[in-house]
Amino acid sequence: MAPEAQTSAIRKVHDFLTVGAPAPLQAAGAVAMHFDADYYNHLALDYRSRRTVLCDALTEAGFTFTQPEGAYYVLADFSGLSDMDDTKFARWMCEEIGVATVPGSSFYSDRQLGRSLVRFAFCKKYETLKRAAERLVTVRASV
């Protein structure tokens, strides 16, 4: 809620973003519709493999989580490893472990609900995931 003069530009952008997909996305979607099922089956298997690399490392590091079934993100609980809040823990992960995460509280309107969570993404190159996995196994000993 804000005065009309302050939200005019926001409303215009919102209208263009919600009424229709941007032209480049429409063109990409048209191309993607011509790929056969094998392409998408291979893509799904590839992402499952990437998920396994990350989830195995998170388990070994001591995080708790529910394995995602459709997204390429893992929201992991670190409360068994540290009593830091999510923002401090995310910063610590980046600076000390060398793995970037997103603080869990950024996904909740009640920020306290995400205080012990961080989000990892596995839509990365295998080499990147393997390096992250090697670093993640050091978390338990480093906290």
N, C-alpha and C positions, 0 to 999 in steps of 0.2 A: 504494500500500500504506500503510495507516494503521490504527490501532486502531478497532474497530467503533464505539465511542462517538463518535469524531470523524467518521466517515463515514456515520453513520445518515441524517442529513438529505440528504446528497449522493445516497445510494442511492435514497431516495424520489423526489427530483426526477428523477434519471436514469431511474427506472422509468416515471414519468409522461410523460417526454419521448420515450422510445424505444418504448413499447408502442403508442401511438396519437398521431396528430396532434392538436394542440389544437383544440377545437371551432371557433374562428373560422377556422382554416385549412381545416377540413373544409367549412364553409359556403362559403368563398370558392372552394374547389375544385369544389364542386357547381355554383356559378354559372358558373365558367369552362368547365365541360364543355358548357354550352349555347351558347357562342360559336361562330360558324362559322369555317371555314378561312380566310376572307378576313381576319378579325381577326388571326389568328396570322401569316399571311403578311405583312400590313402591319407587325405588330410586329417580325418578323424583319428586314424591310427597313429599318425605322426604326433598329434597333440596329446594323445593318451601316453605315448612314450615320454614326451616332455613332462607331462604331469607326474609320471612315475619318478623321473629323475628328481624333481623338486620335492614331491611328497616323501620319498624315501629319505632325502636329506633332512627335511623338517622333522620327521619322526626320530631319526637318529640324533638330531640336535636337542630333542626334548620338547618340541612344540606339540600342542594338541590342536586338532582341526577335523573337519569333515571334508572328505575328499570331494571336490566339485565334480558334478556330472555333466555340466554343459558350459561352464565358463572357464576362462583360462586364468582365473585368480584363485588364490587360496587365502582365506581369512583364518589366521592362526593365533591361538591363545598362547601367550608367553608367561602367564602367571606362575607356572611351575618353575620358571627359570629366573625371574626377576620381579621385584616389587616396584620397579619404575613405572611411570605412566606411559601410555602408548607413544606420545610425542618424544619423550626422553629416550625411550627404548629404540624408536625408529632412528633417531639421530645417532645413538650409540652404535646401532647395527651398521650404519653407513660409515661412521668414523673409525670404529674399532674392528669390525668384521669385514667391511668392504662390500656389503650387500645392502642395496637400497630397498626400503619397504615404505608403505603408506600407513600412517597412524590410523588405527581402527575407529577412533572417535569421529573422524571426518565423515563416516558413513551413517551416523546416528544423529537424530535431532536431540536426543538426550545423550550428550557426549560421554557421560559416565558409563553407558552401556558398552562402549568400545575401548574403555580404558586399558584393558589387558590384551588387546588385539592389534595385530599388524597384518597388512595385506601384501602378499607376494604375487607376482605374475610369472607365468611360465610360457608366455608368447615371445620367447627369446630364442636366439641361436643356441644349438646344442652346446657349443663351446662355452658360451656365456653361462648356461645352466650348470654345466659341469664345474666351472670355476666357482660359481656360487655354492654348489653342493660341497666342494672341498672346504670352502670358508665356513659354511654353516655348521659343519661338524665340530668346529672350534668354539661355538657359542657357549655350550654348557661349561666348559673349562674357563672361559673368559669372563663370565658374568660375575 
